């Protein structure tokens, strides 16, 4: 692995975020259309329940979109420069696999490699922070060795 891998990984994560944002926008549009189409009938309770359900769904999608916007900013600001210690922007290999310390995005497959994109505030990263290749840390009762840092 090298810093060009990290550059490509960063672009792939940002592309994934763009796709998710577009999906959220289409969900919000569909919810708005459903809300506009919902007309009040003589069954007022049914109308109010349907309207409330739409509002709750809209609120959930909007919260997810805000979180995605925040993660996008974090990814954009994350350096892809080479690193020799575990810090934000580092690509780290441990026995469980590769992790990229940027934002909490979950697993992404890039160039046939699974990478967990995690926040610098995640418990595992907090345990690994500042360590280098060969260091071992006690994480939740078992030792994890740092195999590689890029």
C-alpha positions as CSV (number, residue, x, y, z in Angstrom):
1,X,0.0,0.0,0.0
2,X,1.1,3.6,-0.6
3,X,-0.2,7.1,-0.6
4,X,-1.6,6.8,-4.1
5,X,-3.9,4.1,-2.7
6,X,-5.0,6.5,0.0
7,X,-5.7,9.2,-2.7
8,X,-7.8,6.8,-4.6
9,X,-9.6,5.6,-1.5
10,X,-10.4,9.1,-0.5
11,X,-11.9,9.8,-3.9
12,X,-13.9,6.5,-3.8
13,X,-15.3,7.5,-0.3
14,X,-16.2,10.9,-1.6
15,X,-17.9,9.4,-4.6
16,X,-19.9,7.1,-2.3
17,X,-21.0,10.0,-0.2
18,X,-22.2,11.9,-3.4
19,X,-24.2,8.8,-4.3
20,X,-25.8,8.6,-0.9
21,X,-26.5,12.3,-0.9
22,X,-28.3,12.0,-4.2
23,X,-30.3,9.1,-2.8
24,X,-31.3,11.1,0.2
25,X,-32.4,14.0,-2.0
26,X,-34.6,11.7,-4.1
27,X,-36.1,10.2,-0.9
28,X,-36.8,13.7,0.4
29,X,-38.4,14.6,-2.9
30,X,-40.6,11.5,-2.8
31,X,-41.6,12.2,0.8
32,X,-42.6,15.8,-0.2
33,X,-44.6,14.5,-3.1
34,X,-46.3,11.9,-0.8
35,X,-47.1,14.7,1.6
36,X,-48.5,16.9,-1.1
37,X,-50.7,14.1,-2.5
38,X,-52.0,13.2,1.0
39,X,-55.5,14.9,1.1
40,X,-57.7,15.2,4.1
41,X,-60.7,12.9,4.1
42,X,-63.5,12.3,6.5
43,X,-61.1,9.9,8.2
44,X,-59.1,12.7,9.9
45,X,-57.2,10.4,12.2
46,X,-55.9,8.3,9.3
47,X,-54.8,11.5,7.5
48,X,-53.0,12.8,10.6
49,X,-51.3,9.4,11.1
50,X,-50.1,9.3,7.5
51,X,-48.9,12.9,7.6
52,X,-47.0,12.3,10.9
53,X,-45.4,9.1,9.4
54,X,-44.2,11.1,6.4
55,X,-42.9,13.9,8.7
56,X,-41.0,11.3,10.8
57,X,-39.5,9.7,7.7
58,X,-38.5,13.2,6.4
59,X,-36.8,14.0,9.8
60,X,-34.9,10.7,9.8
61,X,-33.6,11.3,6.2
62,X,-32.7,14.9,7.0
63,X,-30.7,13.7,10.1
64,X,-28.8,11.1,8.0
65,X,-28.1,13.8,5.3
66,X,-26.7,16.2,8.0
67,X,-24.4,13.4,9.3
68,X,-23.3,12.6,5.8
69,X,-22.5,16.3,5.1
70,X,-20.4,16.3,8.3
71,X,-18.5,13.1,7.2
72,X,-18.0,14.6,3.8
73,X,-16.3,17.7,5.3
74,X,-14.1,15.4,7.5
75,X,-13.1,13.3,4.6
76,X,-12.3,16.3,2.4
77,X,-10.0,17.7,5.2
78,X,-8.3,14.4,5.8
79,X,-4.7,14.3,4.6
80,X,-3.5,11.4,2.4
81,X,0.2,12.2,3.1
82,X,2.3,9.2,4.2
83,X,2.3,8.6,8.0
84,X,4.5,6.5,10.2
85,X,2.2,6.6,13.3
86,X,-1.5,6.0,13.8
87,X,-3.2,9.4,13.4
88,X,-6.0,10.9,11.4
89,X,-5.5,10.1,7.7
90,X,-3.4,7.0,8.4
91,X,-4.2,3.8,6.7
92,X,-3.5,1.1,9.2
93,X,-3.2,-2.7,8.9
94,X,-4.0,-4.8,12.0
95,X,-4.8,-8.5,12.1
96,X,-8.5,-7.7,11.6
97,X,-7.7,-5.9,8.3
98,X,-7.2,-2.4,7.0
99,X,-8.6,0.7,8.6
100,X,-8.5,4.3,7.3
101,X,-8.8,6.9,10.0
102,X,-11.0,9.7,8.5
103,X,-14.8,9.5,9.4
104,X,-17.3,6.9,10.4
105,X,-18.3,5.5,7.1
106,X,-18.1,1.7,7.5
107,X,-16.6,-0.8,5.1
108,X,-15.7,0.1,1.6
109,X,-14.0,-2.1,-1.0
110,X,-11.4,-0.3,-3.1
111,X,-9.1,-2.1,-5.6
112,X,-10.2,-5.5,-4.2
113,X,-9.2,-4.5,-0.7
114,X,-11.7,-4.1,2.1
115,X,-11.1,-1.0,4.2
116,X,-13.0,0.1,7.3
117,X,-13.3,3.8,7.2
118,X,-13.5,4.9,10.9
119,X,-13.6,8.0,12.9
120,X,-10.6,9.2,14.9
121,X,-12.8,9.1,17.9
122,X,-13.6,5.3,17.6
123,X,-12.5,3.2,20.6
124,X,-10.1,1.2,18.5
125,X,-8.4,4.3,17.0
126,X,-8.1,5.9,20.4
127,X,-6.3,2.7,21.6
128,X,-4.0,2.8,18.6
129,X,-3.4,6.5,18.4
130,X,0.3,7.6,18.3
131,X,1.5,4.0,17.9
132,X,3.7,2.7,15.1
133,X,4.4,-0.6,13.2
134,X,5.2,-3.4,15.6
135,X,3.5,-1.8,18.6
136,X,0.8,-3.9,20.4
137,X,-2.1,-2.5,22.2
138,X,-4.6,-4.0,24.6
139,X,-8.0,-3.5,23.1
140,X,-11.0,-4.9,24.9
141,X,-9.0,-7.7,26.5
142,X,-7.0,-8.9,23.6
143,X,-3.8,-7.6,22.1
144,X,-3.8,-6.1,18.6
145,X,-0.6,-5.5,16.7
146,X,0.0,-2.8,14.2
147,X,1.2,-4.5,11.1
148,X,1.5,-1.6,8.7
149,X,0.9,2.2,8.7
150,X,0.7,4.2,5.4
